[in-house]
Amino acid sequence: MKKYFPYLILISALLITCSGSFFSIYGLGKLFGGHQLGATIIAFSFEFGNIITAASLKYYWKFLPNILK
């Protein structure tokens, strides 16, 4: 179990992130029904940026100055 635990955490995090992103993108697409494609593209870009920002912060956290933390 100890060997597989990090993979279970990874799968869990990916499922939570993907389902949250899906409903956010889907909801914005429905909210802006007349411009559904444009709203979906913008929402996807925001969600992708959130994931990249979170990953970058995790990777560079120990290198950031205290003022940015």
Buried (B, 14 or more C-beta within 10 A) or exposed (E): EEEEEEEEEEEEEEEEBEEEBEEBBEEBBEEBEEEBEEBBEBBBEEBEEBEEEEEEEEEEEEEEEEEEE
